[in-house]
């Protein structure tokens, strides 16, 4: 009898009672819940997909700019001495190369008429003489065999004359809006 009143037995019985109470309280089973409705997210353009035509305000345009085009984000970007873009085309038949650009009034006052030419993979496609300031569109058919599917396609521009900054010597050709290939 004396053992029943010792601290050891009392603590042991107390732990047993607390343990029993905890196991009894855990006897409920959670309810059954249905799986929530599954929704498809429209995440927009797949960045790994290749575009054949880009505008300068596209989010993925930087993937296509190679050389001499200003990094400033916007509707148009300055083209410098030898602007270059690179495309990877899936379809290469019946292509038309198109570029939209502008000759600003501020540079036209100094340069006068500007001739803008474009080349694809080193071969000149065509040129456009811009006899006034404003917006222009250069559109030229691409000869069969000049562009290969799933291979890099280089597009370069040249403008003559270019505006040359008297302060720092920077050379500006034109403001590029969009460029690429259509069918």
C-alpha positions in Angstrom: 0.0 0.0 0.0 2.8 2.2 0.7 3.9 2.1 -2.9 0.6 3.5 -4.1 1.3 6.8 -2.3 4.9 7.2 -3.4 5.7 10.0 -5.9 6.9 7.4 -8.5 3.5 5.7 -8.7 1.6 8.9 -8.7 3.6 10.3 -11.6 3.3 7.1 -13.5 -0.5 6.9 -13.0 -0.7 10.6 -14.0 1.2 10.0 -17.3 -1.0 7.0 -18.0 -4.2 9.0 -17.5 -2.9 11.9 -19.8 -1.9 9.4 -22.5 -5.3 7.7 -22.4 -7.0 11.0 -22.7 -4.9 12.0 -25.7 -5.6 8.8 -27.5 -9.3 9.0 -26.8 -9.4 12.6 -28.2 -7.7 11.5 -31.4 -10.4 9.0 -32.3 -12.2 11.2 -34.9 -11.5 10.6 -38.6 -11.2 13.6 -40.9 -14.0 14.1 -43.3 -13.8 13.3 -47.0 -13.2 16.3 -49.3 -13.5 16.3 -53.1 -10.5 17.4 -55.2 -10.9 21.1 -56.1 -11.7 21.9 -59.7 -8.6 22.0 -61.9 -8.1 25.1 -64.0 -5.7 25.7 -66.8 -3.5 28.8 -66.5 -3.0 30.8 -69.7 0.7 31.9 -69.2 0.9 33.6 -72.6 3.6 33.1 -75.2 6.0 30.2 -74.7 9.4 31.9 -74.4 11.1 28.8 -75.9 9.0 29.1 -79.1 10.6 30.8 -82.0 8.9 33.9 -83.4 9.3 34.9 -87.1 8.3 38.5 -86.5 9.0 40.8 -83.5 8.0 44.3 -82.5 10.3 46.3 -80.3 7.8 46.3 -77.4 7.5 42.5 -77.3 8.6 41.1 -73.9 10.9 38.5 -75.6 12.4 40.9 -78.2 15.8 40.9 -76.5 16.3 37.2 -77.6 16.3 38.4 -81.2 18.5 41.5 -81.0 22.1 40.8 -81.7 24.0 44.1 -82.4 23.6 47.9 -82.6 20.0 48.3 -81.4 19.4 50.3 -78.3 18.4 48.3 -75.2 15.8 50.9 -74.2 12.3 49.4 -73.9 9.6 51.0 -75.9 7.5 51.2 -79.0 10.6 52.0 -81.1 14.3 51.5 -80.6 17.3 53.3 -82.1 19.3 51.5 -84.7 22.9 52.5 -84.7 25.7 51.7 -87.3 25.0 48.1 -88.3 21.8 46.8 -86.5 21.4 43.0 -86.5 18.7 40.6 -85.5 18.6 36.8 -85.5 15.6 34.5 -86.1 15.1 30.8 -86.2 12.3 29.9 -88.6 10.2 26.8 -88.7 8.7 27.4 -92.2 10.9 28.8 -95.0 8.7 28.7 -98.1 7.1 31.8 -99.6 8.6 34.2 -97.1 8.4 38.0 -97.2 10.7 40.0 -95.0 9.1 43.1 -93.5 10.6 45.9 -91.5 8.8 49.0 -90.1 10.9 52.0 -89.1 10.9 55.7 -88.8 13.2 58.5 -89.8 12.8 61.2 -87.1 12.4 64.9 -88.1 15.3 65.9 -85.9 17.9 63.6 -87.7 16.3 64.2 -91.2 17.0 67.9 -90.9 20.7 67.1 -90.7 21.0 64.1 -93.0 18.4 64.7 -95.7 17.1 61.7 -97.6 18.2 58.4 -96.0 18.6 55.0 -97.9 17.9 52.0 -95.7 18.9 48.6 -97.0 18.5 45.1 -95.4 20.3 41.8 -95.9 19.4 38.3 -94.9 22.2 35.9 -94.2 24.6 38.4 -95.9 22.6 38.7 -99.1 21.0 42.1 -99.8 17.2 41.8 -100.2 16.4 45.4 -101.0 16.6 49.0 -100.0 14.2 51.9 -99.5 15.0 55.6 -100.1 13.4 57.7 -97.4 12.9 61.2 -99.0 11.1 62.7 -96.0 10.9 62.2 -92.3 8.2 59.8 -91.1 7.2 56.1 -90.9 8.3 53.6 -93.6 7.7 50.0 -94.4 10.3 47.9 -96.3 8.8 44.7 -97.7 10.8 42.2 -99.8 10.2 38.6 -100.9 12.9 36.2 -99.7 14.4 34.0 -102.4 13.8 30.2 -102.0 16.8 28.5 -100.4 18.2 31.7 -98.7 16.8 30.7 -95.3 17.0 27.2 -93.8 14.5 25.8 -91.3 15.6 25.6 -87.7 18.9 27.3 -88.4 19.8 30.9 -87.3 18.8 33.5 -89.8 20.8 36.8 -89.6 19.1 40.0 -90.6 21.2 43.2 -90.9 20.4 46.8 -91.8 22.5 49.7 -93.2 21.5 53.3 -93.5 23.2 56.1 -95.4 23.8 58.7 -94.4 23.6 58.3 -90.6 23.2 61.1 -88.1 26.4 61.7 -86.1 26.1 63.4 -82.7 28.4 66.5 -82.5 28.9 65.9 -78.7 30.0 62.2 -78.5 30.1 61.0 -82.1 27.3 58.5 -81.6 25.8 57.4 -85.0 22.0 57.0 -85.3 20.4 55.4 -88.4 16.7 55.1 -87.8 14.0 54.1 -85.2 13.1 50.4 -85.6 9.5 49.4 -84.9 9.3 45.8 -86.0 11.0 43.3 -88.3 10.6 39.7 -89.3 9.3 37.2 -91.8 5.7 36.7 -92.9 4.1 34.4 -95.4 
